[in-house]
Amino acid sequence: MEKLEEVRKVQELILEESRHFLRDENSKIVYCTCSIIPEENILQIAKFCDKHGFRMQDDAYFLTLPQSNGMDGFFSATLVPK
């Protein structure tokens, strides 16, 4: 669990820093991980969105599970300002 917390903190920092690259209110952040762990994905996104006034575009995200179509677990969400 220590390693998960380390990774989660790095992901949080990446999200925080990504805000500085947005040009205007039409800019988007695409957040992706090679993980299905909620702490790295939907919980990370929820915390960021609440803190900075973002939302998931179309209130949706993409998630694959390791057993689906021979793919690894993968998560992706597009974040837009509210």
C-alpha positions in Angstrom: 0.0 0.0 0.0 2.9 2.3 0.5 3.9 2.1 -3.1 0.3 2.8 -4.2 0.3 6.0 -2.0 3.6 7.1 -3.6 2.2 6.6 -7.1 -1.1 8.3 -6.2 0.8 11.4 -4.9 2.9 11.6 -8.1 -0.3 11.4 -10.2 -1.9 14.1 -8.0 1.1 16.3 -8.7 0.9 15.7 -12.4 -2.7 16.7 -12.4 -2.0 19.8 -10.4 0.8 20.9 -12.7 -1.3 20.2 -15.8 -3.6 23.1 -15.0 -0.8 25.5 -15.8 -0.8 24.4 -19.4 -4.4 25.2 -20.1 -4.8 28.2 -22.5 -8.4 29.1 -21.9 -11.8 27.9 -20.7 -12.1 25.6 -23.7 -9.0 23.7 -22.8 -9.1 20.1 -21.6 -7.0 17.7 -19.5 -7.0 14.1 -20.5 -6.0 11.9 -17.6 -5.0 8.3 -18.2 -3.5 5.5 -16.2 -2.7 1.8 -16.8 -4.6 0.9 -13.7 -8.1 -0.1 -12.5 -7.5 1.0 -8.9 -10.1 3.6 -7.9 -7.5 5.6 -5.8 -5.5 6.2 -8.9 -8.5 6.9 -11.1 -12.0 8.0 -10.3 -11.2 9.0 -6.7 -8.1 11.0 -7.9 -10.3 12.7 -10.6 -13.1 13.5 -8.1 -10.7 15.1 -5.6 -9.1 17.2 -8.4 -12.4 18.3 -9.9 -13.8 19.3 -6.5 -10.7 21.2 -5.6 -10.3 23.1 -8.9 -13.8 23.5 -10.4 -13.5 20.9 -13.1 -15.8 18.1 -14.2 -15.6 15.0 -16.4 -16.6 15.8 -19.9 -20.0 14.2 -20.6 -19.8 12.8 -17.0 -18.1 9.8 -18.4 -14.8 7.9 -18.3 -13.3 5.0 -20.2 -12.2 1.8 -18.3 -11.0 -1.5 -19.5 -10.6 -4.5 -17.3 -7.7 -7.0 -17.7 -10.1 -9.8 -18.7 -11.7 -7.8 -21.5 -10.5 -8.4 -25.0 -7.0 -9.5 -23.8 -6.2 -5.9 -22.8 -4.5 -4.6 -19.7 -6.5 -2.5 -17.2 -6.7 1.1 -18.4 -8.5 4.3 -17.3 -9.1 7.6 -19.1 -11.2 10.7 -18.4 -11.4 14.1 -20.1 -11.6 17.0 -17.6 -13.1 20.4 -18.5 -13.6 23.5 -16.4 -17.1 23.9 -15.0 
